[in-house]
Each structure stands twice: as structure tokens, then as C-alpha cells.
Amino acid sequence: SLLKMSHHMNSSTLPTSHPPGHQHPTSSASGHGGHDMMMMAMTFHFSCENVPLLFSGLTINSPGEMAGAFVAVFFLAMFYEGLKIARECLLRKSQVSIRYNSMPVPGPNGTILMETHKTVGQQMLSLPHLLQTVLHIIQVVVSYFLMLIFMTYNGYLCIAVAAGAGTGYFFFSWKKAVVVDITEHCH
């Protein structure tokens, strides 16, 4: 009985399969309350017609619209990479609460050396932390938008995400600070 019910639920809620690139509205009275749902291709394709983009009213239907979407997605991905680096720069500028910690480490010939490490942080109730929180929210939303765009499986949009992220990394990541501990003994 349980197996039969499970089979009935799975077969009544699974969408029917259509060839890639063809999207047909279907309805299912059981499990979805009779609402229409759109089928999406689950393989990469290079179509410029009926390509949904993030919102129900935003559908690409021509090569010109795809070119515009490509440029917009490219710059969104660049913005995402720039935002990540900007947050790191702001964090470095707003760091306070400097503490110095010393710890003994073995030195050459059985001697003991003292290494000093600097620890920095920021205050929770401060304007810089509030700004970091808002920028973090924007970064998360943009990252999910890019993921959903990639999940359209449209080759043009996937290339726009990858190319924009790569270009953004190229232009912004050189500003990234690399911390090198001159007292590090491991090579």
C-alpha cells in the first residue's frame, strides 16, 4: 500500500519529458494545486527564444534581447567579483582592536624563540560592520542570481557569467592583499 502510494505520488508530480529546447506548459491537479508550470531544458542549449531570465515576465525571445542579456549578465558577474574585493578592502580599513600575542617556538640548536602575532577585528555595533553586513547581503543575492542564470542551461548566458567573473577577477583581484608572515618557518 505504501509502495503503491509512493509510486502514485511520484508519477503524478513528475513533469513529462520533452525534447531539449522545447518548453510546454503543463498542469498537474495533484501536488501543485492545478497551477501551470513551465518545463525547462536540463541540458546546455544555445537558444534565443523563450529563455526565462530570473523573473516570470522577463523572457528572452530574440537574438537582440539575448545580446542585451549577455551584456547585462556579464557586468553583473563583474560587479560580483568587484564587490568581493571591495568588501575585503573595506574590512582591512575598518579593522580595530589590535592585540599582540606571543608564543614560544623551537629555534635552531634547541633554543626557544618568541613569535609575535598581530590579531585584528572590528566592533559589532559600528558603522563599518553595518556596511559590511549590507554589502554581504547584496553579495549573497547577486551570487544566487548568477547561479540561477547559469541554471537556465543557456550556453550564451553561461558564457556571460563565466566571462564576466573572469574579467572581474582580472580587473579587481590584483588589489587583493596577500599576507606573508615573515616569521613563518615552514617552507
C-alpha positions as a printed NumPy array, in Angstrom:
array([[  0.   ,   0.   ,   0.   ],
       [  2.813,   2.4  ,   0.928],
       [  4.774,   1.427,  -2.193],
       [  1.689,   1.963,  -4.382],
       [  1.054,   5.385,  -2.793],
       [  4.702,   6.384,  -3.269],
       [  4.576,   5.327,  -6.936],
       [  1.323,   7.264,  -7.437],
       [  2.789,  10.405,  -5.835],
       [  5.989,  10.218,  -7.884],
       [  4.225,   9.599, -11.186],
       [  1.653,  12.329, -10.621],
       [  4.093,  15.048,  -9.607],
       [  6.896,  14.397, -12.071],
       [  6.767,  16.534, -15.214],
       [  6.585,  14.832, -18.576],
       [  9.746,  14.757, -20.645],
       [ 10.006,  16.891, -23.782],
       [ 12.907,  17.3  , -26.195],
       [ 15.557,  19.83 , -25.052],
       [ 14.809,  23.369, -26.086],
       [ 11.035,  22.815, -26.197],
       [  9.099,  24.237, -23.306],
       [  5.458,  23.342, -22.853],
       [  3.259,  24.472, -20.015],
       [  1.819,  21.556, -18.106],
       [ -0.595,  21.319, -15.259],
       [ -0.891,  18.754, -12.547],
       [ -4.029,  18.674, -10.448],
       [ -2.432,  16.638,  -7.684],
       [  0.518,  18.022,  -5.769],
       [  0.552,  21.502,  -7.329],
       [ -2.991,  22.709,  -6.855],
       [ -3.616,  22.973, -10.604],
       [ -1.018,  25.726, -11.162],
       [  0.758,  25.821, -14.518],
       [  4.484,  25.201, -14.539],
       [  6.977,  25.698, -17.339],
       [  9.342,  22.95 , -18.458],
       [ 12.988,  23.906, -18.787],
       [ 15.683,  22.117, -20.734],
       [ 18.103,  20.344, -18.411],
       [ 20.931,  20.268, -20.961],
       [ 23.039,  23.103, -22.34 ],
       [ 21.494,  24.785, -25.359],
       [ 22.08 ,  27.9  , -27.463],
       [ 18.556,  29.165, -27.966],
       [ 17.406,  32.771, -28.21 ],
       [ 13.682,  32.065, -27.898],
       [ 11.608,  31.514, -24.763],
       [ 14.589,  31.785, -22.401],
       [ 13.364,  32.782, -18.917],
       [ 15.66 ,  35.144, -17.042],
       [ 15.152,  35.304, -13.252],
       [ 11.601,  36.687, -13.253],
       [  8.381,  35.389, -14.834],
       [  7.891,  38.482, -17.002],
       [ 11.491,  38.578, -18.197],
       [ 11.791,  36.214, -21.15 ],
       [ 14.341,  36.451, -23.951],
       [ 12.748,  35.99 , -27.382],
       [ 15.206,  37.342, -29.959],
       [ 18.937,  37.469, -30.706],
       [ 18.938,  41.195, -29.841],
       [ 17.397,  40.534, -26.437],
       [ 19.944,  37.746, -25.88 ],
       [ 22.787,  40.151, -26.738],
       [ 21.422,  42.666, -24.229],
       [ 21.014,  39.958, -21.587],
       [ 24.557,  38.736, -22.288],
       [ 25.988,  42.219, -21.655],
       [ 23.881,  42.712, -18.511],
       [ 24.834,  39.303, -17.078],
       [ 28.497,  39.898, -17.975],
       [ 28.524,  43.156, -15.999],
       [ 26.575,  41.592, -13.121],
       [ 29.256,  38.91 , -12.812],
       [ 31.988,  41.572, -12.982],
       [ 30.165,  43.547, -10.282],
       [ 30.046,  40.438,  -8.091],
       [ 33.828,  39.969,  -8.322],
       [ 34.422,  43.67 ,  -7.657],
       [ 32.095,  43.591,  -4.676],
       [ 34.037,  40.722,  -3.102],
       [ 37.311,  42.651,  -3.372],
       [ 35.705,  45.924,  -2.212],
       [ 34.435,  44.173,   0.919],
       [ 37.943,  42.895,   1.677],
       [ 39.409,  46.399,   1.253],
       [ 36.74 ,  47.935,   3.484],
       [ 37.326,  45.258,   6.097],
       [ 41.068,  45.977,   6.167],
       [ 40.433,  49.728,   6.522],
       [ 37.933,  49.307,   9.355],
       [ 39.856,  46.85 ,  11.486],
       [ 40.339,  47.874,  15.103],
       [ 41.085,  46.089,  18.368],
       [ 44.696,  45.238,  17.659],
       [ 46.115,  42.606,  20.02 ],
       [ 49.579,  41.146,  20.075],
       [ 50.044,  37.526,  21.094],
       [ 53.437,  35.983,  21.781],
       [ 54.081,  32.28 ,  21.691],
       [ 57.238,  30.182,  22.131],
       [ 58.503,  28.158,  19.171],
       [ 61.525,  25.896,  18.916],
       [ 64.506,  27.593,  17.312],
       [ 67.845,  26.348,  15.989],
       [ 70.154,  24.368,  18.289],
       [ 67.417,  23.715,  20.877],
       [ 66.779,  27.399,  21.652],
       [ 63.331,  28.841,  22.23 ],
       [ 62.207,  31.803,  20.131],
       [ 59.201,  34.017,  20.821],
       [ 56.957,  34.799,  17.855],
       [ 54.568,  37.726,  17.986],
       [ 51.312,  37.627,  16.025],
       [ 49.023,  40.588,  15.485],
       [ 45.271,  39.899,  15.756],
       [ 42.774,  42.447,  14.472],
       [ 38.984,  42.621,  14.498],
       [ 36.118,  45.075,  14.437],
       [ 33.294,  46.055,  16.754],
       [ 29.869,  44.54 ,  16.21 ],
       [ 27.892,  47.743,  16.773],
       [ 29.729,  50.019,  14.396],
       [ 29.043,  51.703,  11.078],
       [ 31.755,  49.697,   9.238],
       [ 30.247,  46.399,  10.437],
       [ 26.745,  47.544,   9.429],
       [ 28.068,  48.478,   5.971],
       [ 29.796,  45.077,   5.699],
       [ 26.51 ,  43.378,   6.613],
       [ 24.56 ,  45.255,   3.919],
       [ 27.271,  44.534,   1.327],
       [ 27.258,  40.867,   2.36 ],
       [ 23.502,  40.672,   1.756],
       [ 23.93 ,  42.258,  -1.692],
       [ 26.774,  39.838,  -2.467],
       [ 24.672,  36.818,  -1.491],
       [ 21.689,  37.965,  -3.579],
       [ 23.877,  38.65 ,  -6.631],
       [ 25.604,  35.274,  -6.241],
       [ 22.232,  33.477,  -6.2  ],
       [ 21.084,  35.476,  -9.244],
       [ 24.218,  34.363, -11.113],
       [ 23.659,  30.758, -10.046],
       [ 20.041,  30.834, -11.241],
       [ 21.091,  32.413, -14.537],
       [ 23.64 ,  29.646, -15.034],
       [ 20.955,  27.08 , -14.221],
       [ 18.941,  28.169, -17.262],
       [ 21.488,  25.996, -19.118],
       [ 21.545,  28.583, -21.892],
       [ 25.061,  28.495, -23.335],
       [ 25.152,  32.228, -24.075],
       [ 24.173,  33.168, -20.523],
       [ 26.572,  30.62 , -19.013],
       [ 29.412,  32.091, -21.081],
       [ 28.383,  35.59 , -19.925],
       [ 28.571,  34.517, -16.256],
       [ 31.958,  32.837, -16.675],
       [ 33.459,  35.589, -18.833],
       [ 32.171,  38.344, -16.543],
       [ 33.513,  36.606, -13.443],
       [ 36.875,  36.031, -15.107],
       [ 37.107,  39.62 , -16.347],
       [ 36.054,  40.966, -12.951],
       [ 38.655,  38.824, -11.229],
       [ 41.313,  40.032, -13.665],
       [ 40.483,  43.706, -13.11 ],
       [ 39.869,  43.636,  -9.351],
       [ 41.835,  40.785,  -7.77 ],
       [ 45.256,  42.349,  -8.19 ],
       [ 44.221,  44.696,  -5.371],
       [ 43.835,  41.72 ,  -3.064],
       [ 46.252,  41.818,  -0.164],
       [ 48.318,  38.728,   0.382],
       [ 49.52 ,  38.46 ,   3.954],
       [ 53.001,  36.999,   4.232],
       [ 54.244,  36.154,   7.714],
       [ 57.991,  36.824,   7.666],
       [ 58.374,  34.773,  10.826],
       [ 56.905,  31.665,   9.173],
       [ 59.396,  28.8  ,   9.382],
       [ 57.604,  26.287,   7.141],
       [ 58.659,  26.321,   3.514]])
